């Protein structure tokens, strides 16, 4: 490797992202000559940013967060099967041929991130589940729940018309899913085995207050993908009533591990990240102050 390859996480806003700490810790462990930073990009600027990546020719990959996951689908050269089905990209792998042309492949590691975060929390097969929100992360949650063989999935949305695409993805996945309005959501949450909130930071604060007012004691697990600020109001409400909470940072960790494996291979380092996955997980945990994983995590779904 003669020159350092570039990588970044793209999104808006992006200043809160912990992805640079996660990725840079992993690449230091692996001895990969990779840099990784956060770049604030709005939807209107995504095409220009990817044009820059193509022109520079020294990139290995990009992490993609909100609100760019759906936009990225139309801007890459190729999609993985899961990214195509979901219509959402959170990972762009960049490779450059001998002629200097850059090829961009869109993938989605959010699904594995959600599955592994829930399994680590003890969620078993065939749960009854709810998803809050109907955007790019919600479809990844759908796919994760299909992997867990969920028996029933209710997607709570503010505007069912705007979330019609979510139902199309559910049909493609053969997911037992249906849309319901946010009205009255708080009354039902405690009945689910798993609740996945894909709402932006603070967007569930009102719902948290309504849930507390119900007096319910949930027996299930809440995964709130928003991790800044943490704990979220919804997470605090859920835990105060005796429910189990999985922080969004757990999902970030596990999807990040999958990205590191993809980027390392594309960047010329072979399967080193896969072969040392347990060590990669540990240094990534240390980088963001998360408790180290259990040994069985070395065999997590990927």
N, C-alpha and C positions, 0 to 999 in steps of 0.2 A: 504494500500500500504506500504510494508515494505522496499522497496528499490527503488531508482529512476530509472525510465525507460529511455532508450536512443532513440534519434531520430536524424536525420541529413538530410542535403541536399547533394546530390552527383552530381558531374559534373567536367568538366575540360575545361577551368580554372574555379575556384569557389570562389576566394578571394573577388570578387566584390559583392557576393550574399547578398541580404538584407533579405533572408528567415529566418536566425537565429533571427534577430530583430523582424520580424513579429510573428514567432511562439512562441518565449519565452515570448513576451508581452501577447499573448493570454493565454498561460498556467499559467502565473502568475495570470491573472484575474480569471481564472477558478479554481485555487487552485489545478491544476494537478501537481503531482510530476514527471514532465518530464524535461529532458534536451534536447537541440537541438543545433547542431553545423554544420559547413560546413566541408566536407571531399573532398579533391581533388582526383578524381578517373578517370583514363582513361578507355577506353573500355576493354583493356586487363586485367585490374585489377578488373572488376566488379564481376566476378564469385567468386574470393577470398574474396572480401568484403562481399558478401552475405553469403558465407560459415562461415565467422566470426560472422555475425549476428545470424545465425542459432545456432552456437556453444555456443554463450554467453547467448542466451535465455532471455535477459532482454530488448529487443527492442520493441517499439510500432509501429514504421514506418519510412519510408524514403521518402523524396522528390527526384525526379530524373530530372535532367536537361540535356542539351546538353553536350556531344554527346551520352548520354546513354539511351535515351528513347526507341530506337528500340532494343538495346541489352537486355534491361531488360525483354522484352517480352518472351524471351527464357529461362529466369533464375528463374522465379517465379513458384509457384505451381498451381496457378489458375489466370484467367483473368476475369475482369468484361466484360460485353457485349461490352461496348464502347471501352475498351482497346483492346479487341480482334479484333473488326472491324477495328480500326485505325492502329493496329500494333504498337502502341506507348503507353508507360507507363510513367507517371510522378509521380505516387504515389504508394508506396508499403506499404501495411498494414501488420504488423507482429502480430500474435497471438501465444501464447504458451499453449499447453495443459497440463493436470495434470502430464503427464509423462515427461514433459520438452521438447517435440518436438516443434519446431517453424514452423509455416505455413505462407507462404508469398503469399499475394494476390495483383496482379497488377491492378491498376485502372488509370483513366485519368480524372483529374479535370481541365485540360487546356480548355476544351470545355466550361464549365460553366464560367471559368474566362474570356474568350473572349466574350461570349454572354453578360455577365453582364457589362463588361467594355464598350461595344458598346451601350447597352441599356442606360446606365448612360449618355452617350454622346448624346443621343437623336436619335440614329439610329432606324428607324421603320422597319416594315415588308417589305419583297419583294424588297430588294435593289439589284442593279447591282454591283457586287463586283469583286475585284482583289486580288490575293494573290501573294506576292513576295517570291519565294523560294519553294522548294518541299520536305523538310525534315520532321522530326518528329512533329514539331509544325505546319507545313502547313496542315497536315491531321486533326489536331485538329481545325484549322481555317475552313477547309472544313465542318466539322461537325457542327461548330457553325453557319456557314452561312446557312446550311440546316435548322437548328433550326429557323433561322430568315427568312426562306422561300425565300432565294435569287433566283432571276429569271435567273441570268446568273453569272457564276464564271469563270474567266480567271486566270489560274495559270501560272505566268511568271517564267521560269526556265532557267538556263544557259545551262544545258545539258538535253534535253528531254528524252534521252535514260535512264539516271540514275533516272529520275523521273517517270518511267513507273509505279512503285508501287503506286504512288500518284493517278494515274488514276484508278487503281484497287480499291482503297479505295473509290474514287468518285463514281464508279459504284456500290459498295456495299451500299453506302449511298443514291443512286439514286440522286446524286447531278448533277445539270446542269453545269458540269465543262469541261474545255478543257485546254490543255497545249499550251503555246506559248513561243517563244524564247525571251530572254531579249533584243535582238536587237530591237531598236525602242520603248521600253517600255515607255520611258519618254514622248513620243508624245501622249500616250493613257491614262495616269494615271488620268488626270484631268476630264475625262469623267465618272468615276465611282462614285457611291454613297458611297462605302466603299473600302478602300485599306488597307490590312493587310500585313505588312512587317514581315516575319519570318526569315529574314536574320540575321547573327551574327553581333555584333557591328562593325561599320565602313564599313561593306560589301556593304552598299548602298550609300556610299559617292559619288562615281562616278555618280550613277543614280541621286542623288540630284542635282549635278551640271548640268547634262543634262536637268533635269526638269526645273530648273531655267532658262535655256537658251531658253526654249520653250515659256516663257512668259505667260503660261496658268494660269487661276485663278480657282482653283478647288472649286466646291461647296460641295464636299463630305467630309467624315471623314477618316483620316489616323490613324490607330493603328500600332505603331512601337513596337514590343514586346521587342526589345533590349532597356534596360534602363540605361546602363552605357557604355560610357558617355552619359549624357543627358543635353540638348536636342541633339538628333542626327542630323547630317547634313540634312537628309531627312525630319525630323520633322521641322527643322528651315526653310527649303525651302518651305515646304507645308504651314506652318503658314504665312510666309512672303507674300505668294500669296493669302492669305485670307481664306485658308482652316482650318477646325477644326482638331486638333491633340489630340489623346488619348495616353498618355505615357504608355510604357510597364509596368511601376510600377503598373498601374491600373489593368492590367491582373494578375500580380503577386499577388496583394492584393486579388482579388476575387477568384483565384484558391486556394490561401492559406487558405482562409476561409473554403472552402470545405474540404481541407485536415485536418484542425484542427477538424472539425466535425467528420470525419472518424477516425482520430487518437484517439480522446477523447473516442469515443464509443468503439473502439478496446482495449483501455488501461484501460477499466473498469469504465469510468466516465459517461456512459449512454449517454443521449441526452442533457447534460448540455450546450454544445457549440451551438447546434441547438436552444435550448430554449432561449438562451441569445445572439442570433446572432447579434443583433444591437449593443450591448455592445462590443462584440468581434471585430466587424468591426471598431468601434471607437478606441479601444486601438491599433489595428494593424495599423490604419491610423496614430495615434500619433507616433508610433514607427518608422515610416519611413518618417514622415513629409508630409504626404498627407492630403489634406483638408478633413474634416469629411464628411461622406456620408450623403445623404438625407434620411429622414425617410422611403421612399418607398423601400430603399435598403434592409430593413429587410425582404421584401417579394421577394427578387431577385430569379432568377432561380437557381436551385441547382441540 
